[in-house]
Amino acid sequence: MSKDQTKHKSQSPKVPSSTTGYAIDRFKRLQQKEVSVKVIFDEIINKDTAALSKGITLIESTKQKHSKKAQQLVEMCLPYANNSIRIGITGVPGVGKSTFIEALGNLLIQKGKKVAVLAVDPSSTISHGSILGDKTRMESLVRSSEAFIRPSPSGKSLGGVAQKTRESIILCEAAGYDVIIIETVGVGQSETAVHSMVDFFLLLKLAGAGDELQGIKRGIIEMADALVINKADGDNLLRARKAKNQFRKALHLYPLAQSTWSPEVLTCSALEGSGIEDIWELILKYQEVTSKNGFFEENRIQQNKFWLLQTIEEQLKSSFYNNPKIKDELNSQIQGVQQNKITPFAAAHYLLELSKEK
């Protein structure tokens, strides 16, 4: 090769040689610090997953400078949202939530659906990162171009992460995902938060693990639109059928829900894929029933009202703790309480009054 040819080659623009190359180039561009909200929005409605990830990262950011941008992005995506079925899935750790979601997700993709999975993980107390690692546990689903999986660390505030998950739903819908699955950690109050942002709430159960007694707990049963006994295979099949009958009897003790829907009990084996089709048919049946009687739309309206009030509470809390005067005085008041120099109520009243001062 001549010197001129070498010079000419070095000056040739670098063009990605494949679709993957373009995707990487686009991802790098979206990772730029000052990428505009309009660019992210345009890419999201063009169904670009890199932009969707970037948008959700913007929403999850705790930095004050990102808050306004995140709000703008959500508002821009809102006209393209509300076109999916939102499914909440909960159950105790070890019940097989990730395996079940993967089996359901793969089935839906076969039916031509686009599936987004938003999983609220418990946070590591050391790195504050997500520790369940749903992407590594949904190996086949994560490889599908029709699926999007996003684990989000729950952090210190359940209300805060739930709000961000709800906003992430809007972005996913704008990106063309017509089935949104929200997975809870299965512990604490996350079930209540997730229930307030989904259309259909599914409770996964285990048979033969003492879990039948948990079905008597009023709160979680009243929220569930369906109970599914997972791992109904092998030696556990008979126990699963027995548990199914027990849960059916327990459900008769509860009054009819506002939706007029009577929760049903099904069994499945997420590992073997059996029973998954029946569960999806049940969800479609629920959607049809509640759409006809008006509950589906009314439920979403009430959820919007709930999240309006929830957001006000979160903003007030954030404004209070970020107030420079409060930051300076909070530790002093805590020490005063610990030393019995002031009551917790008096200290709280003092700090609240201090936060009102201009």
Buried (B, 14 or more C-beta within 10 A) or exposed (E): EEEEEEEEEEEEEEEEEEEEEEBEBBBEBBEEEEBEBEBBBEBBBEBBBBBBBBBBBBBBBEEEEBBEBBBBBBEBBBEBBEEBBBBBBBBBEEBBBBBBBBBBBBBBBEEEBBBBBBBBBBBEEEEEEBBBEBBEBBEEBBEBEBBBBBBBBBBEBBBBBBBBBBBBBBBBBBBBBBBBBBBBBBEEEBBBBBBBBBBBBBBBBBBBBEBBEBBEEEEBBEBBBBBBBBBBBEEBBEBBBBBBEBBBEBBEEEEEBEBEBEBBBBBBBBBEBBBBEEBBEBBEEBBEBBEEEEBBEEBBEEBEEBBEEBBEEBEEEBEBEEBEEBEEBBEEBBEBBEEEEBEEEEBEEBBEEBBEEE
